[in-house]
Amino acid sequence: MQTGQKGERLTAAILFAVGAAALAASDAVIVRALDGAVHPFVIAFYRALFGAILLVPFLAVRPQVLSSTHSVGQHAIRAVFKLFAMVAFFAAFGMGPLADVTAIAFMSPIFVVLGAAFLLGERPGARMFAAALIGFAGAMVIVGPSPAGLSLAIFLALIGALLQAGIQLILKSMSKGDSTSTLVVWNLLLTVPISLVLAIPFFTMPGHRELMLLALQGVVGTSCMGLMTHAMSLAPASVVAPVDFLRLPLVALGGIAFFNETIALTTVVGALLICLAALIAARARGAKASN
């Protein structure tokens, strides 16, 4: 691939990842807006259901998108990882401040960078590792010494981060054989029945307001998954993952605007570290594209 084309692919990947980060921040705000009225397993089911409904017209026009180079079992493994990651984060967002939970979630890019190096054979380079570590440090400054009441939320966010890292590494491998559309469609189609089985013990019919929010979340979640999946298919995971740090200031703004959450000095310091990490990652990307 020529240098110019490679640079364009990297730039496109970064833009898609930025869009995914913005949608992921919106997702967190929607979960908080549900205010505990819907169980996390039920939220996951409706999110998958409305997302699948959104894809019906697309499938009617392009049924060939279901043709996959991977087995149903491989897609199911990814769907299970995705489902439990969502449930962990949904529960965490319902218990702790949005910025704190999101900060813990930023351990996922650290795991992705390390996993990409050790499992996928990628070479992120010293600056990309530094960007990931600085971003992680910023997230930890924001969390600080957590009150005992937030320990469960932080633990659930950590579980979600581990699962999310696994998903991104699986995506990187699967995207070599399947298109973005195929990966998104199979994930949603398999998540609906799996999440339904897990949601039945907790199921209660949501009210009209909750159904509207869940439908919106389905659209947001499907779009976010499509953008991140495409980004991972265009560039190394070690380039795409640090962009997700942008989610933190966006989530913090959502917490202020909609839930009157306050931003502590530690949040400001942590956000500055995360911005520095994003700058280092961008410079590393530019240098890599010019080679």
VOBA-1610 file (N, C-alpha, C; in pm, whole numbers, padded with zeros to 5 digits, always signed):
BEGIN
Met+00084-00120+00000Met+00000+00000+00000Met+00087+00125+00000Gln+00054+00221-00086Gln+00133+00343-00095Gln+00117+00424+00033Thr+00218+00510+00055Thr+00219+00589+00178Thr+00095+00677+00191Gly+00055+00742+00079Gly-00063+00829+00083Gly-00189+00754+00117Gln-00207+00636+00057Gln-00325+00556+00085Gln-00325+00507+00229Lys-00208+00469+00277Lys-00198+00423+00415Lys-00234+00534+00512Gly-00186+00653+00485Gly-00219+00768+00570Gly-00367+00798+00568Glu-00432+00786+00451Glu-00575+00810+00441Glu-00654+00708+00521Arg-00611+00582+00516Arg-00679+00478+00592Arg-00666+00503+00743Leu-00548+00544+00787Leu-00528+00572+00929Leu-00613+00691+00974Thr-00617+00795+00890Thr-00698+00912+00923Thr-00845+00876+00931Ala-00892+00797+00835Ala-01032+00754+00836Ala-01063+00672+00960Ala-00969+00584+00997Ala-00989+00502+01117Ala-01003+00588+01241Ile-00919+00691+01252Ile-00926+00781+01368Ile-01061+00853+01371Leu-01109+00899+01255Leu-01237+00970+01250Leu-01353+00878+01288Phe-01350+00755+01239Phe-01455+00659+01276Phe-01450+00632+01426Ala-01330+00621+01482Ala-01317+00594+01625Ala-01367+00713+01707Val-01344+00835+01660Val-01395+00954+01729Val-01548+00952+01731Gly-01609+00918+01618Gly-01755+00907+01612Gly-01807+00801+01707Ala-01737+00688+01713Ala-01778+00581+01804Ala-01767+00626+01949Ala-01664+00704+01983Ala-01647+00754+02119Ala-01763+00847+02158Ala-01804+00932+02065Ala-01915+01023+02092Ala-02045+00946+02115Leu-02068+00843+02035Leu-02189+00763+02051Leu-02185+00683+02181Ala-02067+00633+02216Ala-02053+00558+02341Ala-02082+00647+02462Ala-02041+00773+02455Ala-02072+00867+02562Ala-02223+00889+02572Ser-02289+00899+02458Ser-02435+00914+02457Ser-02502+00792+02518Asp-02446+00675+02491Asp-02500+00551+02545Asp-02500+00554+02698Ala-02389+00601+02757Ala-02380+00609+02903Ala-02485+00703+02960Val-02506+00815+02892Val-02605+00913+02938Val-02746+00852+02934Ile-02775+00775+02829Ile-02906+00711+02817Ile-02928+00611+02931Val-02826+00532+02962Val-02839+00434+03071Val-02867+00505+03202Arg-02795+00614+03229Arg-02820+00688+03353Arg-02962+00747+03353Ala-03009+00791+03236Ala-03143+00849+03226Ala-03252+00747+03257Leu-03222+00620+03235Leu-03319+00514+03270Leu-03338+00504+03420Asp-03240+00553+03497Asp-03251+00570+03642Asp-03288+00441+03715Gly-03230+00331+03671Gly-03253+00205+03741Gly-03390+00143+03719Ala-03472+00200+03630Ala-03607+00148+03609Ala-03606+00018+03528Val-03496-00011+03460Val-03488-00131+03377Val-03362-00208+03418His-03375-00340+03436His-03261-00423+03475His-03157-00426+03363Pro-03028-00430+03398Pro-02923-00430+03294Pro-02938-00539+03188Phe-02981-00660+03227Phe-03000-00766+03128Phe-03115-00732+03033Val-03217-00666+03086Val-03330-00626+03002Val-03288-00512+02909Ile-03206-00420+02960Ile-03153-00313+02875Ile-03075-00373+02759Ala-02991-00473+02789Ala-02911-00536+02684Ala-03000-00601+02580Phe-03108-00666+02623Phe-03199-00731+02527Phe-03265-00628+02436Tyr-03320-00522+02493Tyr-03388-00422+02411Tyr-03290-00349+02319Arg-03171-00325+02369Arg-03071-00260+02284Arg-03042-00346+02162Ala-03023-00476+02184Ala-02997-00566+02071Ala-03120-00578+01981Leu-03239-00585+02041Leu-03361-00600+01962Leu-03384-00481+01871Phe-03378-00360+01927Phe-03401-00241+01846Phe-03290-00222+01743Gly-03169-00260+01779Gly-03061-00254+01681Gly-03084-00348+01565Ala-03133-00470+01596Ala-03162-00568+01491Ala-03276-00520+01401Ile-03378-00461+01463Ile-03490-00406+01383Ile-03439-00299+01288Leu-03345-00218+01335Leu-03288-00113+01251Leu-03220-00171+01127Leu-03170-00293+01138Leu-03098-00356+01027Leu-03187-00431+00930Val-03315-00449+00962Val-03404-00527+00876Val-03409-00474+00733Pro-03429-00342+00711Pro-03429-00293+00572Pro-03297-00319+00501Phe-03187-00306+00574Phe-03055-00331+00515Phe-03042-00477+00473Leu-03091-00570+00556Leu-03083-00712+00523Leu-03173-00747+00405Ala-03286-00678+00394Ala-03377-00705+00282Ala-03312-00667+00149Val-03231-00562+00151Val-03165-00516+00029Val-03037-00594+00002Arg-02965-00631+00109Arg-02836-00699+00094Arg-02830-00825+00180Pro-02908-00928+00147Pro-02906-01051+00227Pro-02771-01122+00222Gln-02692-01091+00120Gln-02561-01156+00108Gln-02465-01116+00220Val-02503-01015+00298Val-02416-00971+00407Val-02403-01081+00514Leu-02497-01175+00514Leu-02491-01284+00611Leu-02386-01389+00574Ser-02332-01382+00454Ser-02226-01474+00414Ser-02099-01438+00491Ser-02050-01533+00569Ser-01936-01506+00655Ser-01828-01611+00636Thr-01704-01568+00653Thr-01591-01661+00646Thr-01569-01731+00780His-01644-01689+00883His-01627-01746+01016His-01749-01830+01053Ser-01730-01921+01147Ser-01839-02008+01191Ser-01934-01931+01281Val-02057-01986+01295Val-02154-01925+01385Val-02100-01925+01528Gly-02024-02030+01563Gly-01966-02037+01696Gly-01874-01921+01727Gln-01792-01881+01628Gln-01701-01767+01649Gln-01779-01638+01670His-01884-01619+01588His-01967-01501+01606His-02039-01504+01740Ala-02080-01624+01784Ala-02151-01636+01912Ala-02060-01601+02029Ile-01933-01643+02022Ile-01837-01611+02128Ile-01823-01459+02141Arg-01809-01393+02028Arg-01799-01247+02031Arg-01927-01185+02086Ala-02043-01240+02048Ala-02171-01186+02096Ala-02183-01202+02248Val-02139-01314+02302Val-02145-01336+02446Val-02053-01238+02519Phe-01931-01219+02468Phe-01840-01121+02525Phe-01905-00982+02526Lys-01964-00946+02413Lys-02026-00814+02399Lys-02142-00798+02496Leu-02223-00902+02509Leu-02340-00896+02597Leu-02300-00873+02741Phe-02205-00952+02791Phe-02167-00938+02931Phe-02089-00808+02957Ala-02015-00760+02857Ala-01950-00630+02872Ala-02054-00520+02886Met-02159-00525+02803Met-02265-00425+02811Met-02334-00429+02947Val-02368-00548+02993Val-02438-00561+03121Val-02353-00507+03235Ala-02224-00538+03232Ala-02134-00488+03338Ala-02131-00336+03339Phe-02118-00275+03222Phe-02113-00129+03215Phe-02247-00067+03250Phe-02358-00128+03204Phe-02490-00073+03236Phe-02510-00070+03387Ala-02474-00178+03455Ala-02488-00182+03601Ala-02398-00080+03668Ala-02276-00066+03618Ala-02182+00030+03677Ala-02230+00173+03659Phe-02282+00206+03542Phe-02331+00342+03517Phe-02451+00374+03605Gly-02525+00273+03646Gly-02638+00296+03734Gly-02599+00315+03879Met-02472+00284+03915Met-02428+00290+04054Met-02334+00405+04085Gly-02246+00439+03991Gly-02142+00538+04018Gly-02150+00656+03925Pro-02076+00765+03956Pro-02070+00881+03867Pro-02022+00842+03727Leu-02080+00904+03627Leu-02048+00867+03490Leu-01899+00880+03461Ala-01837+00988+03505Ala-01696+01010+03475Ala-01608+00905+03542Asp-01640+00868+03666Asp-01558+00769+03737Asp-01565+00632+03670Val-01686+00590+03636Val-01702+00459+03572Val-01635+00457+03435Thr-01649+00566+03361Thr-01586+00573+03230Thr-01435+00571+03242Ala-01384+00637+03346Ala-01239+00637+03367Ala-01187+00495+03386Ile-01257+00415+03466Ile-01216+00276+03484Ile-01226+00200+03352Ala-01327+00232+03272Ala-01343+00164+03144Ala-01224+00188+03052Phe-01149+00296+03077Phe-01034+00326+02992Phe-00915+00234+03016Met-00930+00140+03108Met-00829+00036+03117Met-00835-00055+02995Ser-00948-00057+02927Ser-00965-00144+02809Ser-00863-00114+02700Pro-00841+00013+02660Pro-00738+00039+02559Pro-00599-00007+02601Ile-00570-00002+02731Ile-00440-00051+02778Ile-00429-00200+02751Phe-00536-00273+02783Phe-00537-00416+02758Phe-00529-00446+02609Val-00592-00362+02528Val-00590-00383+02383Val-00449-00365+02328Val-00383-00258+02370Val-00247-00232+02322Val-00154-00348+02358Leu-00163-00393+02483Leu-00078-00504+02525Leu-00118-00633+02454Gly-00247-00656+02442Gly-00294-00776+02374Gly-00257-00778+02228Ala-00266-00661+02162Ala-00229-00653+02020Ala-00081-00684+02001Ala-00001-00644+02098Ala+00143-00669+02087Ala+00176-00817+02110Phe+00113-00877+02211Phe+00148-01013+02248Phe+00070-01120+02172Leu-00053-01088+02131Leu-00137-01189+02067Leu-00147-01171+01915Leu-00145-01046+01867Leu-00160-01022+01724Leu-00028-00988+01656Gly+00078-00976+01732Gly+00208-00949+01672Gly+00228-00807+01624Glu+00143-00712+01669Glu+00160-00573+01628Glu+00274-00508+01706Arg+00330-00403+01649Arg+00438-00329+01714Arg+00394-00184+01732Pro+00326-00152+01843Pro+00273-00018+01862Pro+00380+00090+01868Gly+00499+00057+01915Gly+00602+00158+01930Gly+00599+00221+02067Ala+00710+00282+02104Ala+00724+00339+02238Ala+00625+00453+02263Arg+00605+00539+02162Arg+00515+00652+02183Arg+00371+00607+02201Met+00328+00502+02127Met+00191+00455+02143Met+00171+00392+02280Phe+00271+00317+02328Phe+00264+00263+02463Phe+00259+00377+02565Ala+00340+00481+02543Ala+00341+00595+02635Ala+00205+00664+02637Ala+00144+00678+02520Ala+00012+00742+02514Ala-00091+00662+02593Ala-00086+00530+02577Ala-00181+00445+02650Ala-00159+00454+02801Leu-00034+00454+02842Leu-00004+00459+02985Leu-00041+00594+03047Ile-00015+00702+02973Ile-00051+00835+03024Ile-00202+00848+03033Gly-00272+00796+02933Gly-00418+00798+02939Gly-00471+00719+03056Phe-00411+00605+03082Phe-00449+00524+03197Phe-00423+00601+03327Ala-00309+00667+03337Ala-00277+00744+03456Ala-00381+00855+03478Gly-00421+00920+03369Gly-00523+01024+03379Gly-00655+00969+03431Ala-00691+00850+03383Ala-00815+00788+03430Ala-00806+00757+03579Met-00691+00709+03623Met-00675+00676+03764Met-00675+00801+03853Val-00622+00912+03804Val-00627+01037+03880Val-00772+01080+03901Ile-00855+01060+03797Ile-00995+01098+03808Ile-01067+01013+03911Val-01041+00884+03910Val-01109+00795+04005Val-01064+00826+04147Gly-00931+00834+04170Gly-00880+00861+04303Gly-00920+00754+04402Pro-00909+00782+04532Pro-00956+00686+04633Pro-01108+00683+04634Ser-01166+00575+04586Ser-01311+00568+04572Ser-01380+00536+04705Pro-01494+00599+04731Pro-01571+00564+04850Pro-01615+00418+04845Ala-01642+00360+04959Ala-01680+00218+04965Ala-01805+00190+04883Gly-01896+00289+04876Gly-02019+00268+04803Gly-01999+00254+04653Leu-01883+00294+04602Leu-01856+00286+04460Leu-01774+00163+04423Ser-01734+00083+04521Ser-01644-00028+04492Ser-01706-00128+04396Leu-01835-00156+04409Leu-01900-00251+04320Leu-01907-00195+04178Ala-01937-00066+04167Ala-01943-00003+04035Ala-01806-00010+03966Ile-01700+00017+04041Ile-01566+00014+03984Ile-01527-00129+03945Phe-01565-00225+04028Phe-01536-00365+03995Phe-01607-00407+03867Leu-01735-00371+03854Leu-01810-00405+03734Leu-01752-00337+03610Ala-01709-00211+03627Ala-01647-00141+03514Ala-01518-00209+03472Leu-01441-00258+03569Leu-01318-00329+03537Leu-01347-00458+03459Ile-01449-00533+03502Ile-01488-00653+03429Ile-01529-00617+03287Gly-01606-00510+03274Gly-01647-00466+03141Gly-01529-00428+03054Ala-01428-00363+03115Ala-01309-00322+03040Ala-01232-00444+02989Leu-01220-00546+03071Leu-01151-00668+03030Leu-01224-00735+02914Leu-01356-00744+02925Leu-01435-00807+02819Leu-01429-00723+02691Gln-01434-00590+02705Gln-01429-00502+02589Gln-01296-00514+02515Ala-01188-00529+02590Ala-01058-00549+02527Ala-01056-00680+02447Gly-01114-00784+02507Gly-01122-00910+02435Gly-01202-00898+02307Ile-01310-00822+02312Ile-01394-00801+02193Ile-01315-00732+02083Gln-01241-00628+02118Gln-01166-00553+02017Gln-01057-00638+01954Leu-00995-00723+02034Leu-00893-00812+01978Leu-00956-00917+01888Ile-01072-00969+01927Ile-01144-01063+01841Ile-01184-00995+01710Leu-01231-00872+01721Leu-01271-00796+01602Leu-01155-00779+01506Lys-01038-00748+01561Lys-00922-00726+01476Lys-00890-00850+01395Ser-00907-00965+01456Ser-00880-01090+01385Ser-00990-01122+01285Met-01116-01106+01326Met-01229-01142+01240Met-01246-01046+01123Ser-01205-00920+01141Ser-01224-00821+01036Ser-01137-00848+00914Lys-01038-00938+00928Lys-00954-00971+00814Lys-01029-01057+00712Gly-01135-01127+00758Gly-01209-01213+00667Gly-01348-01163+00634Asp-01410-01086+00724Asp-01547-01039+00704Asp-01553-00888+00699Ser-01654-00837+00628Ser-01675-00693+00619Ser-01734-00640+00749Thr-01732-00508+00764Thr-01792-00445+00881Thr-01939-00481+00893Ser-02010-00476+00781Ser-02154-00505+00782Ser-02181-00647+00830Thr-02103-00742+00784Thr-02123-00882+00824Thr-02101-00899+00973Leu-01996-00839+01026Leu-01966-00852+01168Leu-02075-00789+01254Val-02123-00672+01216Val-02227-00604+01294Val-02358-00683+01290Val-02397-00730+01172Val-02523-00802+01158Val-02523-00932+01237Trp-02418-01012+01223Trp-02412-01138+01295Trp-02412-01115+01446Asn-02342-01011+01492Asn-02337-00982+01635Asn-02475-00952+01690Leu-02550-00868+01620Leu-02683-00830+01668Leu-02780-00947+01661Leu-02779-01021+01551Leu-02873-01132+01535Leu-02852-01240+01642Leu-02728-01262+01682Leu-02701-01362+01784Leu-02721-01308+01925Thr-02699-01178+01944Thr-02716-01119+02077Thr-02862-01117+02120Val-02954-01100+02026Val-03097-01093+02061Val-03144-01220+02134Pro-03129-01340+02077Pro-03177-01458+02150Pro-03098-01488+02278Ile-02966-01464+02274Ile-02885-01491+02393Ile-02927-01398+02507Ser-02943-01270+02477Ser-02981-01174+02581Ser-03124-01197+02629Leu-03212-01245+02542Leu-03350-01273+02582Leu-03353-01382+02689Val-03277-01488+02667Val-03272-01598+02764Val-03226-01548+02900Leu-03124-01461+02902Leu-03070-01410+03028Leu-03162-01305+03092Ala-03243-01237+03009Ala-03328-01129+03061Ala-03460-01180+03120Ile-03504-01298+03079Ile-03636-01348+03121Ile-03655-01346+03273Pro-03557-01390+03354Pro-03581-01388+03500Pro-03601-01249+03557Phe-03556-01145+03487Phe-03562-01008+03539Phe-03663-00922+03462Phe-03739-00984+03373Phe-03817-00906+03277Phe-03941-00842+03339Thr-03957-00712+03318Thr-04080-00638+03343Thr-04098-00543+03225Met-04222-00517+03188Met-04248-00433+03071Met-04213-00287+03101Pro-04118-00229+03026Pro-04081-00088+03048Pro-04197+00006+03013Gly-04197+00125+03073Gly-04296+00226+03040Gly-04265+00292+02907His-04352+00383+02865His-04335+00449+02735His-04204+00528+02729Arg-04171+00601+02836Arg-04047+00678+02837Arg-03926+00586+02826Glu-03929+00478+02902Glu-03816+00385+02900Glu-03802+00319+02763Leu-03916+00285+02701Leu-03910+00223+02568Leu-03849+00317+02465Met-03883+00446+02475Met-03825+00545+02382Met-03674+00554+02401Leu-03630+00556+02527Leu-03486+00563+02554Leu-03416+00435+02506Leu-03479+00320+02527Leu-03420+00193+02483Leu-03411+00186+02331Ala-03514+00238+02263Ala-03509+00240+02117Ala-03397+00331+02068Leu-03383+00448+02131Leu-03274+00538+02096Leu-03139+00471+02121Gln-03129+00399+02231Gln-03005+00331+02263Gln-02972+00224+02159Gly-03074+00158+02107Gly-03051+00058+02003Gly-02989+00119+01879Val-03039+00237+01841Val-02984+00306+01725Val-02840+00351+01752Val-02820+00411+01870Val-02687+00459+01908Val-02588+00344+01918Gly-02629+00236+01983Gly-02539+00123+02002Gly-02500+00056+01872Thr-02596+00039+01782Thr-02566-00023+01653Thr-02471+00064+01572Ser-02497+00193+01571Ser-02411+00285+01496Ser-02270+00288+01554Cys-02261+00288+01687Cys-02131+00288+01754Cys-02052+00163+01719Met-02117+00047+01724Met-02050-00078+01693Met-02001-00079+01548Gly-02084-00028+01457Gly-02043-00023+01317Gly-01922+00066+01295Leu-01920+00183+01358Leu-01808+00275+01342Leu-01678+00216+01398Met-01685+00159+01519Met-01564+00104+01579Met-01515-00019+01504Thr-01608-00103+01458Thr-01570-00221+01381Thr-01498-00180+01254His-01549-00078+01187His-01486-00032+01063His-01350+00030+01092Ala-01342+00105+01202Ala-01214+00166+01239Ala-01108+00059+01263Met-01146-00049+01331Met-01052-00156+01361Met-01008-00230+01235Ser-01092-00225+01130Ser-01057-00292+01005Ser-00963-00207+00919Leu-00951-00079+00952Leu-00870+00013+00872Leu-00731+00037+00929Ala-00714+00017+01060Ala-00587+00052+01124Ala-00558-00045+01238Pro-00430-00051+01281Pro-00396-00139+01393Pro-00472-00101+01520Ala-00500-00201+01602Ala-00572-00178+01726Ala-00499-00078+01815Ser-00367-00078+01811Ser-00288+00012+01895Ser-00304+00158+01852Val-00350+00182+01729Val-00376+00318+01683Val-00518+00360+01717Val-00613+00269+01698Val-00754+00302+01718Val-00791+00314+01865Ala-00740+00223+01948Ala-00783+00215+02087Ala-00764+00345+02167Pro-00647+00414+02159Pro-00631+00535+02240Pro-00731+00646+02210Val-00790+00646+02091Val-00888+00749+02056Val-01009+00742+02148Asp-01036+00624+02201Asp-01152+00605+02287Asp-01143+00690+02414Phe-01023+00741+02448Phe-01009+00828+02565Phe-01095+00953+02553Leu-01131+00991+02431Leu-01215+01109+02411Leu-01352+01093+02476Arg-01389+00969+02503Arg-01518+00944+02566Arg-01529+01011+02703Leu-01418+01022+02774Leu-01424+01073+02912Leu-01473+01216+02921Pro-01412+01313+02852Pro-01466+01449+02862Pro-01609+01460+02811Leu-01644+01379+02711Leu-01781+01383+02659Leu-01880+01331+02762Val-01845+01222+02830Val-01932+01168+02935Val-01942+01267+03051Ala-01830+01328+03088Ala-01832+01426+03197Ala-01925+01543+03164Leu-01921+01590+03041Leu-02011+01698+02999Leu-02156+01653+03005Gly-02182+01528+02966Gly-02318+01477+02975Gly-02366+01470+03119Gly-02278+01430+03210Gly-02315+01425+03350Gly-02349+01562+03406Ile-02273+01663+03363Ile-02299+01801+03408Ile-02431+01852+03351Ala-02449+01833+03221Ala-02564+01891+03151Ala-02696+01828+03192Phe-02697+01696+03214Phe-02824+01627+03235Phe-02850+01582+03379Phe-02744+01566+03459Phe-02762+01508+03592Phe-02699+01592+03703Asn-02655+01714+03667Asn-02597+01806+03766Asn-02478+01747+03841Glu-02405+01658+03777Glu-02284+01607+03838Glu-02176+01714+03833Thr-02091+01715+03932Thr-01983+01814+03938Thr-01852+01753+03893Ile-01762+01839+03846Ile-01630+01793+03803Ile-01527+01836+03908Ala-01461+01740+03967Ala-01360+01769+04068Ala-01229+01809+04002Leu-01139+01865+04083Leu-01007+01903+04031Leu-00934+01782+03975Thr-00951+01667+04040Thr-00887+01545+03989Thr-00938+01509+03849Thr-01066+01538+03823Thr-01121+01513+03691Thr-01055+01601+03586Val-01033+01727+03623Val-00967+01820+03530Val-00824+01776+03501Val-00750+01740+03608Val-00611+01696+03590Val-00607+01570+03504Gly-00696+01476+03535Gly-00701+01353+03457Gly-00735+01377+03312Ala-00829+01469+03288Ala-00867+01500+03149Ala-00749+01560+03073Leu-00670+01645+03141Leu-00552+01702+03074Leu-00452+01593+03037Leu-00433+01496+03126Leu-00343+01384+03095Leu-00395+01304+02976Ile-00526+01287+02971Ile-00585+01211+02861Ile-00569+01288+02730Cys-00586+01420+02733Cys-00563+01500+02613Cys-00418+01489+02567Leu-00325+01490+02663Leu-00185+01472+02629Leu-00162+01336+02564Ala-00227+01233+02617Ala-00215+01100+02559Ala-00267+01097+02415Ala-00380+01165+02392Ala-00436+01170+02257Ala-00341+01242+02162Leu-00274+01349+02210Leu-00180+01423+02126Leu-00060+01336+02090Ile-00008+01264+02188Ile+00106+01177+02161Ile+00068+01068+02061Ala-00053+01011+02079Ala-00100+00908+01986Ala-00114+00963+01845Ala-00167+01086+01834Ala-00183+01147+01703Ala-00049+01171+01635Arg+00051+01218+01712Arg+00184+01242+01656Arg+00249+01110+01614Ala+00227+01005+01694Ala+00282+00875+01659Ala+00217+00822+01531Arg+00086+00843+01519Arg+00014+00801+01398Arg+00066+00873+01275Gly+00087+01005+01291Gly+00138+01083+01179Gly+00276+01038+01136Ala+00362+01010+01234Ala+00497+00965+01202Ala+00493+00828+01135Lys+00403+00742+01180Lys+00393+00609+01123Lys+00340+00614+00980Ala+00245+00704+00956Ala+00188+00716+00822Ala+00287+00773+00722Ser+00381+00854+00771Ser+00477+00917+00679Ser+00592+00826+00641Asn+00604+00713+00715Asn+00714+00619+00687Asn+00683+00532+00566
//
